[in-house]
């Protein structure tokens, strides 16, 4: 039963693939249909050349006194062949042009749909997949699925109608030889039924390996300074060489599984031609068929068999397109764990408090990063999250905008669960400033305006001023229209932070999350950025993650996290009085700071 079902699925692969693609084809169905219909005469005209040789052979070569069709002069036969060949060529060009046009439009539509799905992926998807695999999914697969499939569809449609018309010529000239030809043809096509199963596993591995190669290129480009500073040129080259060797092995493996098709079909067809010549000679001698019949038959047979010998390559290419379509729709059909409820409500502007109720979370099943977190943050309060690295601080704030799905427990804003809110309204109420803020390629203006695209020029200027960015912007020749490069590479760390803070100012969200916003800065940059952060925090509910305890002493609440659990909470003075974990962290930093200051003083005196 299972085997029958499996065979049925394999038989329906062609239909299923085109059914899935129909929504993308539909806007261009007329051009696609014309491109397909043109292939009918392209293929059918092959029969004209073969059929025209019969009267020519019988009348001219064998001099049997036969007549040409419609009693036309003999010289018209070569002229008809040339005329139909020109017509066939014009139609072939038209079909290629339409296929390219339709294929390009469909490919762009698929890429747009994939991109729309990508930007709505949950954060966990980025954690699980490399950039290389994502690029393969979003760029390479659509090209293979759409343009490749249409090109191969044209080839197959042309050859189907060519085959049908040529088979008619075979039966018209000699039904006895035609039966032999059809049996041989069937035998030569049988290996094609086994190809999909052989290449699927290899192609899946090839996609992963190709993604690894792209990831290696991305990492190398982004980390050129690190590679140079640590002399990693040879190590990176060796790593990339390993990936290329893996891709090469997979290419060879794919060739081993597919390249045998054409030679095998060539051998089978050659046997068929030899058998036809042997039996055809007998039929001529017995005067069952004429020499013209035989020449017309052999011409039709060779025209039928020649493309069949190479159909293995095209069939393998079609299967690769089918597999690409399968991967595309697996991606488009991927279900995010962060789902919006059907009757989700709008997130309210906080009036009372945010509560974490028995919150637990783990990135992988069975391993919690947070365990039974209970917190209450009142409107306008600043809560600081401190503790050793890996304690769960960033994870705790990432759950508030629902970057991840809670494992257990709930988070509420004014008593309403964030799971009951629309994602857009929830995230509209939260602005995040990360330790390493992502800036997009473009200008300073472009990146700040992401906070609120409809902001006025006055609001923009106020945000820049509050972010302590106005002096820097004024010093630039192009001011706000200065290009900052990919990921803001042309800006310093402090400048990037202030652009991100200006973006958060413009968003004007009532809840602010500051995730290590100053930890990577020098003292001078930190002082400027801290002033910008102080401006941003006014009259807002703020979550602060910090390693430098000097920056959180004025917080209303300080929560100490260790191994995903709250071990202490209170104000700065209260926690120092307890002389617990916070006191130990504070004293360790205080001693380190004093030692650093003494070292500076000693060097100055010297």
Order of alpha helices (4+ residues) and beta strands (2+ residues): alpha-alpha-alpha-alpha-alpha-alpha-alpha-alpha-alpha-alpha-alpha-alpha-alpha-alpha-alpha-beta-beta-beta-alpha-beta-beta-alpha-beta-alpha-alpha-alpha-alpha-beta-alpha-beta-beta-beta-alpha-alpha
